[in-house]
Amino acid sequence: MNRRKLLSFLGLGALLASTGAAWAAISRSRNPYYQGPVSDHFDGLLFSDGRTVSKGLMDVLRWQTGKREREAFPPQYAAPAQDKPPARVGGVRIVHLGHASFLYQIAGLNLLIDPIYSERASPFTFLGPKRVNAPGVAFDDLPKIDAVLITHNHYDHLDIETLARIHHRDRPRMIMPLGNDTIVRARIPDARTEAHDWDDRLQLSDAIAVTLVPTYHWSARGAFDRRMALWCSFILETGGTKLFHVGDTGYHDGSLYERLGRDHGPFSLAVLPIGAYEPRWFMSDNHMNPEEAVKVMQALRAEQAIGHHWGTFQLTDEGVERPPEALKAALAAAGLPEERFRPMRPGLSWSA
C-alpha cells in the first residue's frame, strides 16, 4: 500500500474511532443534536433537502483507496497581504478569510461566517487537510465580532476551536441551523447560540436582517451522525442591498436556486463556492463546480458574485488553481465578463 492510501485508511479509521461517543448518544436518544416536530424536511431523526443522495461510506472508501487523478496542492500557496479591517463600516464590506470563511461588516455590525483559524480542517491537530496560506485577516486584527453565522457542521465550516476563541474574546451571538447549537455548547457551554429552521428571518439590528434558506448539502461530524443537524445558506439584507451567501451546495437540477431567485432576488452579490468538486461521480451531489456556480449566480439574479471554497484546504482532487481557471472558462462560455464573478483570494475584499 502506498503512503497516500495508508494515510487515507488511517484518516478514515481515526474518524470512525472519533465518532464512538456520537454513536453511543444516538443509541440512547436516536438524534443526539435535535429533537423537534416532524416537518417537510425533518422526519423525526434525519434532515433532508428533498433529494435522493446515494453516496455513503463505501463510496468514500472507493474514492480514497481507488485509482485517482489527484493534483496535490503545494505546501504553500501565496495569498495577498492580510487585510486590516476598520473597526466598523457604515455600508457593506466583505473580506475573504480563506476557504469558506468571511468577515462581513454591514451597517455598523461585524459578522463572521464559517470562521476557521485552525491549521487543519479536521477533528484532529495531526491529520487532515492543512491550510496552505494564512487567514486573510490575522485573528488579532479582527474587529469586535457581534455575530457568527454557521452554515453547517462540517469541520471546514464549523471549527469549534475558532468559535471558542471568538466567544472568549467577544461573546457574540452565534446563529446556526437546527441541531448545530448542541455541538457548539458541548465545547462552549455558555455560548450565545441560536438554532433556527429554514425560512426563519431574524433581525441582527434595526438595519440588518438575516434569513436561513435551504441548500443542497448534508451534515456530519463523524461516521454515524449524517444529516442529524440541519444545513443552510444565508440571505443578508440591509437597506436596498441583498447578499446571498452559500457555504456549500450541490447544483442538482438548479430548481432550488431558480425558486430562491424568484422569491428573494435580485441580489447585489452572491457569495458562492467554486471548489472541492472532483471527482464529479462522487462530489456532484453536494459540491457544485464553477460552471454550475455561474448558473446559480444567474438563477439568483445576482449582479455580481465572488467565489470561495478553494485555494486554502485541499479537500478533493482538483489542483489549487483549477477552480479559477474553470470559472474563467465558464464565464466565457456563458458570454459573461470576468469581472461579474471573481474568484476570491484570502485578504481580498468587496464593498458596496
SULJO-V564816 format. One record per residue. SS is DSSP state (2 for helix, 1 for strand, 0 for the rest). Layout:
ss={SS | SS}
This chain:
ss={0 | 0 | 2 | 2 | 2 | 2 | 2 | 2 | 2 | 2 | 2 | 2 | 2 | 2 | 2 | 2 | 2 | 2 | 0 | 2 | 2 | 2 | 2 | 2 | 2 | 2 | 2 | 2 | 2 | 0 | 0 | 0 | 0 | 0 | 0 | 0 | 0 | 0 | 1 | 0 | 0 | 1 | 0 | 0 | 0 | 0 | 1 | 0 | 0 | 0 | 0 | 0 | 0 | 0 | 0 | 0 | 2 | 2 | 2 | 2 | 2 | 2 | 2 | 2 | 2 | 0 | 0 | 0 | 0 | 0 | 0 | 0 | 0 | 0 | 0 | 0 | 0 | 0 | 0 | 0 | 0 | 0 | 0 | 0 | 0 | 0 | 0 | 0 | 0 | 0 | 0 | 1 | 1 | 1 | 1 | 1 | 1 | 1 | 0 | 0 | 1 | 1 | 1 | 1 | 1 | 1 | 0 | 0 | 1 | 1 | 1 | 1 | 1 | 0 | 0 | 0 | 0 | 0 | 0 | 1 | 1 | 0 | 0 | 0 | 0 | 0 | 0 | 0 | 1 | 1 | 0 | 0 | 0 | 0 | 0 | 0 | 0 | 0 | 2 | 2 | 2 | 0 | 0 | 0 | 0 | 0 | 1 | 1 | 1 | 1 | 0 | 0 | 0 | 0 | 0 | 0 | 0 | 0 | 0 | 2 | 2 | 2 | 2 | 2 | 2 | 2 | 2 | 2 | 2 | 2 | 0 | 0 | 1 | 1 | 1 | 1 | 1 | 0 | 0 | 2 | 2 | 2 | 2 | 2 | 2 | 2 | 2 | 0 | 0 | 0 | 0 | 1 | 1 | 1 | 1 | 1 | 0 | 0 | 0 | 0 | 1 | 1 | 1 | 0 | 0 | 0 | 0 | 1 | 1 | 1 | 1 | 1 | 1 | 0 | 0 | 0 | 0 | 0 | 0 | 0 | 0 | 0 | 0 | 0 | 0 | 0 | 0 | 0 | 0 | 0 | 0 | 0 | 1 | 1 | 1 | 1 | 1 | 1 | 0 | 0 | 1 | 1 | 1 | 1 | 1 | 0 | 0 | 0 | 0 | 0 | 0 | 0 | 0 | 0 | 2 | 2 | 2 | 2 | 2 | 2 | 2 | 2 | 2 | 2 | 0 | 0 | 1 | 1 | 1 | 1 | 1 | 1 | 1 | 0 | 0 | 0 | 0 | 0 | 0 | 2 | 2 | 2 | 2 | 0 | 0 | 0 | 0 | 0 | 0 | 2 | 2 | 2 | 2 | 2 | 2 | 2 | 2 | 2 | 2 | 2 | 0 | 1 | 1 | 1 | 1 | 1 | 1 | 1 | 0 | 0 | 0 | 0 | 0 | 0 | 0 | 0 | 0 | 0 | 0 | 0 | 0 | 2 | 2 | 2 | 2 | 2 | 2 | 2 | 2 | 2 | 2 | 2 | 2 | 0 | 0 | 0 | 0 | 2 | 2 | 2 | 1 | 1 | 1 | 0 | 0 | 0 | 0 | 0 | 1 | 1 | 1 | 0}
